């Protein structure tokens, strides 16, 4: 630790009498009352300057006469050393005495150094002692310098820590005061923020003097010893200068005529982090994606949201701060406000997924062909497929028409073939287009007695647009009125030329009822597949397309997918459009659970987070993180795009709508269906019925039963609810009955389109409406040799009549529609059973009734339709 220097000590160090030193201090303007007073470093420096000036005026002769040729300094240093350890530990006082002789410059010619004089006189021993003393002195000086620097560094670190703590405390206090002021008096805060000189214009505090710290250099002259004795208290003096006292701060700020800056303002002024008014407009580079909300754009532009809304309004765009605007509009308003717009880079997750897909490489091998069956409604597409599969599927479809895409893979004598059965009705055009894109070969079924029909022509167009080879199957040749030549001639008008006419299209005459010509059709498919040389990578992560999707009450979202590359296994993570998940189970068309599915194999997938859209691609990824990020980014992008499309934010559009007046009527609809494909087909078909007089507006659609939220939306928007092969649950029925919502159930798409078309066309007439007259709940199922499966039921609502048609419901979804074969009570045939009564019901041509199913009895009645 450094010690204070008194006048007596200083006199002993410089080898000067105390009285003479006091006289010199008095002449230098420093009065001391006694030799025990403390001399500071500043006073030492002042004394040294006075002595230099005085001796400089006296001249060379006077200096030679008065000043000695050399000065000897004696210094002693006492330290305590601990020797040994434990009980034998002892403390030893070590006293180091050193004697330094300083020779006046210029006298070296006559005198030289003390060591040289000793050497010249032959005193070798004295020269050696002086050399050792000099080395010891140098070591002591370096050690003192190191200790002084370490003390100074520690003091600086302590001061810096204290300064940072005080600055942080001051910052928190100021932020709390500012927040309170902003909440209470924002206007006063704005006025206070505009006061002149606030946070600006204060000079920086003077830096510490460089001569008050650091190692001292040896000074030539007769008074060099004064500069070498101030190392002991330099660190303490330096630390003392870091924070001024209250009196020093008052003295420094007095008389300036302006407010004293706060500690935070002083820190910002020293570090250069304080706010300064920009001298030129700041031009920012803003990254904009496909769509962006006004609030996000304002944040990127560092502007108020109201200013951006005002700029949009001047451009003719009416948007609120929460609305989304498209890329072009955002670029225009950004450039209008003086900034630069750039297109945002692609999403990181999408790029990672793309790299993930590109990594899937391997050796290709032959794969089964994917064949799509197309044709006009009721031309025998499903019957043809049934004969190949040796099963019956068409009887399960309402009205005998296919309303879903059915996917099957069949083991034939010609190998494995995957079939896609598409609907033939006009409303399912999107389904047929999707099937044509997924397929390798299109089999166009044309009835020999009916000829080319509208959906036949549409199937040719879809196959041609997808670039898929076409095989024509001329069906129903077993009928007496069949005319295959007529079909071939009519197809010539669509540029479909048979091979026998010199074309390249294979045409096979067959009968799906008798099986005639089926083998020739399979041969034609195998031949076409060989020509195409279909190959795929059988191993690795799977990729493919969603064929159909639905929401099952017991299993959750179910997606029917077609694997195109790789192997889809149980436990894989996959991203499918805006949905993601882990494969919990795989099911084939027969309800079995395979371990995996390879290329060209359709399977049902369980485990997705939601119902994907039909036609979405799916990709198996490495982990759930990537799948979730990609799905969330896609969902956000789709939501922004939908908001942009829905927002009628152009003033021209609004004025045009106002100019049209109220001449156009609107028919709001809510559509719920059992599968995603039916929802898409219904929405497209119903929206296409709009004309200048009436607008068909589907305000809501989805997969699954009708829920309470659907009923609430219909009640508030006065919309008609259409249930296509789905039913409303108990809570939804309560809302519908309480608000008088128009709810209509359908199972055939003809009826939906026809009824909506009649209303849209303004044609009044009788309409056939289905009215549910009774519901029975299946409690148990009994097997009878005469009737097959007999359902033991309890009629829970209305009345069940034997003469009325019925439907079998499972989880509020229609699984069969037909009629009763028998209705018994206590082994007696009855015509009807009322609510609260048990009965036995035999369903005609259906043996898959299960406990928990509901048997719904309904009747079709004619009702006068009114607008």
Secondary structure, DSSP 8 states (H G I E B T S, - for coil): -----BHHHHHHHHT--HHHHHHHHHHTT---SSTTSB--HHHHHHHHHHHHHHHHHHHHHHHHHHS-SEEEEEEEEEEEEEES-GGG-EEEEEEEEEEEEEE-TTTTTTT--HHHHHHHTT-HHHHHHHHHHHHHHHHHHHHHHHHHHHHHHHHHHHHHHHHHHHHHHHHHHHHHHHHHHHHH-HHHHHHHHT-TTTTSS--------GGGSS------STTHHHHTT-STTHHHHHHHTSS--HHHHHHHHTTS-S----HHHHHHHHHT-S----SS----EEEE-SEEEHHHHHHHHTS-HHHHHHHHHHTTB---TT-EEEHHHHHHHHHHTT-EEEE----HHHHHHHHHHHT----EEE--EEEEEEESTTSSHHHHHHHHHTS--GGGSGGGS--S-EEEEEEETTEEEEEEE---SGGGHHHHHHHHHH-SEEEEEEETTT---HHHHHHHHHHHHHT-EEEEEEE-TTSTT--HHHHHHHHHTTT--BGGGT-SBEEEE--TTT-TTHHHHHHHHHHHHHHHT-EEE-SSB-EEEEEEEEEETTTEEEEEEEEEESBEETT-EEEETTEEEEEEEEE-TTS---SEE-TT-EEEEEEESS---TT-EEEEESSHHHHHHHHHHHHHHHHHHHHHHH---BHHHHHHHHHHTT-SEEEEEEEEESBHHHHHHHHHHHHTT--SSEEEEEEEEEESSB-HHHHHHHHHHT-EEEEESB-B-HHHHHHHHHHT--EEEESSHHHHHHHHHHHHHT---EEEEEEEEEEEEEEEEEEETTTEEEEEEEEEEEEEETTSEEEEEETTEEEEEEEEEEEEETTEE-SEEETT-EEEEEETT-----TT-EEEEEEEEEEE---
